[in-house]
């Protein structure tokens, strides 16, 4: 099964192609608007494109150029389908990068056979090996590369996150998934159930240039199997449950020798420093593979070292109401922006996060349903590590909302936002370290003295940060202090909207 994007302004043709593809076992993303074709191909991580040539506003040849201009879609198999049957038109399409060209009216069986051949051909070519993790799991992809003996870089994508695996002679020599590297990164990528993979073949010198020693993949497979077996022995702990160290427990429990790679001590220290943090929050810190975090938590809960609280979830959330709740929160921010005299057409807002709350913010980000995002954007951690401002484009009932998120530990990113402060109707600063609050003078002053009616929220986590924030904001009129825990992105947005 593959996911196919079909683009045709003729409604009957679009339905016919969709019917044919679904009958062949494929999922279909269909559009009559060529303007959105390239965006849909990237957003839905499709496996191939069926593209009409003659369309109003943008021809199929122009859409083909759009696909090739995007690194995420430039290698997609493209089958062009058009009533233009002349030889010169076919040649133009093939020279432009199309893989197949079929004239209208088409034979459904021929269309399906040619498309399947394109998809199967790409999967059999290890110099350009790509597909979806729903069809071929990460472990199976690695095993395939092991047997191929090839050189290159395997790129993994899931949501807004990206990972890489460098192979030399079919053997992994380096891996990265967000901040995780090596074995930890491979273990994390093995947990992925959805996403895409693409292998770019390279010569041995190019592939080996940035690598270290070989990662023993069989050892990683053994660890992964051992983790699954151990996790089955302990009671589950909800991903969003709040965690805290039980009174009187100053040190983590001792573990058996074979648990040497499980970060029990590190997880214990993080919970003690961030009471109320959840498993999702700990995973978002990207210090250890997710299953290792889960095992450390289950073990310490069982031994009585960690207490588990609960976060209430309404029936509406269980029935999928999260997207609706998020949409209404987006709308609330837009209404607040409009009341303050700013344009409600796709407003841009700013959030500054201090390092001790990076994990908490990433937890909110990771809980966002994919359908709430207008574009996947760059990984938050990758942007922050690279000194860039991360962007989230959220959908709303009408227009959307763009959130810019910068880390307070990045001078380059702060320089970028300082040059654009007038663009943001509302600014939120989220801190957990009370010492960092003294560094916020420039942003407090900007909002307080802005010629427009901007407003700000200082979200403080922890009693010491709250006390310090209260002192700093004593004389500020446009700033408001928020001290409650934010358990979802909709909570954060509603705090923003309370101007």
Secondary structure, DSSP 8 states (H G I E B T S, - for coil): --EEEEE-S-HHHHHHHHHHHHHTT-EEEEES-GGGHHHHHHHTT-SEEEEES--SSS-HHHHHHHHHHSTTTTT-EEEEEES--SHHHHHHHHHTT-SEEEESS--HHHHHHHHHHHHHHHHH-TTEEEEETTTS-HHHHHHHHHHHT--EEEEEEETTEEEEEEEETTEEEEEEETTEEHHHHHHHHHT--S-EEEEEE--HHHHHTT--S---HHHHHHHHHHHHHHHTTS----TT--EEE-TT--S-----GGGTTS-HHHHHHHHHHSTT--HHHHHHT-SS-HHHHHHHHHHHHHTTSEEE------HHHHTTTHHHHHHHHHHHHHHHHHHTT---SS-EEEEEE-GGGHHHHHHHHHTS-GGGEEE--S-HHHHHHTT--EEEEE--SSS-EEEEEEETT-HHHHHHHHTTGGG-SEEEEEES-GGGGGGGHHHHHHHHH-SS--EEEEEE-SHHHHHHHHHHTTT-SSEEEE-S---SHHHHHHHHH--
